Amino acid sequence: MEDEDAGPGGGGEASPPHHAAASGDRARDMSASPTSSRSVTQTVNGSHRFVIQGYSLAKGMGVGKHIASETFTVGGYQWAIYFYPDGKNPEDNSAYVSVFIALASEGTDVRALFELTLLDQSGKGKHKVHSHFDRSLESGPYTLKYRGSMWGYKRFFRRTALETSDFLKDDCLKINCTVGVVVSTMDYSRPHSIEVPESDIGYHFGTLLDNKEGVDVIFSVAGEKFHAHKLVLAARSTFFRSEFFDHESDEEKNEADMGNEIKEIVIDDMDPTVFKAVLHFIYRDNLVSDDELSASSSGCSIFDTLAGKLMAAADKYELPRLRLLCESYLCKHISVNSVATTLALAERHHAMELKSVCLKFAAENLSDALMYLQL
């Protein structure tokens, strides 16, 4: 098909009048602002440590039979590590141990990268690592088609070599697994979007506490005075709500409205530093600084640290979020020599998340924990 002749001399129409060109300019001026979008593909990573205690007892369970780790979540999917002490492949006649990572939840065409690390327990750091994170793959990430799909090694390690190596200590193996689930997200611009800053309500309430504006209650803690606001305390804590309002008669309310004297409450079971940190949380919704928390932690029992005392205060004043913040902080500092006292603290103050972490940590480091207790 030939193009139509649009050049001069073809007998075409005259040029459009000026007002038509102006109309076109206005149309261009009123056109929408250009938009853009960007597809971002990356991995959502997560790790799990699988401790196999009693390796010698697991041997002989049979080729193709495995010990499974607890499931763990990465990228919205459940995963598990399978360890085959007699190998997965019958043709190998139990000469190798096999290790696989399995998709343990429903999923279709889940793409992921994997890393398996057999930990050297001698302290030399010579771990056996199989990783896809630091090298390019010809066909890209691995695809797991359905629940039960696995990736791993039938010949992960020759059994005779493993049993005389530094990877096996006290009849225990430790395997780290990292899964990186591939996800794609769309990032696109909105031509007329307005950025909204993070909430600053905590800052303003903190200022209210610092400036002592409108205070109507004073706490006396070991001789130190703390000014506060009943309504703020009651809004944050059912303990304070009950203390200030639930049992107050109409006559008492009228007397409080008519009087100008601020009520003073004596607290004789708490350090001023702890109560100050409680007020900090109530008004600002976060913990005091790490420097303040860590300053109280050297050379003393977990019960005597600021974090430990704050957890007790959270239990007393019915502040579940404060308790959870303390649990999160203490969780990061669990060690072989502190796990027993941390567990006792969690038991005493109903810190179920921290208790669970302590029990798992103790199980994974049982031999070291027992050795410490014997010292």
Secondary structure, DSSP 8 states (H G I E B T S, - for coil): ------STTS-------HHHHHHHHHHHHTS-----EEEEEEEEEEEEEEEEE-HHHHTTS-TT--EE---EEETTEEEEEEEETT-S-GGGTT-EEEEEEEE-S--SSEEEEEEEEE--TTSS---EEEESSSS--TT-SEEE-STT-EEEEEEEEEHHHHTTSTT-BTTEEEEEEEEEEEEEEEEE--TT--------HHHHHHHHHHHTTT--EEEEETTEEEEE-HHHHHHH-HHHHIIIIIT--HHHHHHHHH----EEEEE-SS-HHHHHHHHHHHHHSS---HHHHHHT-TTS-GGGSHHHHHHHHHHHTT-HHHHHHHHHHHHTT--TTTHHHHHHHHHHTT-HHHHHHHHHHHHHTHHHHHHHHH-
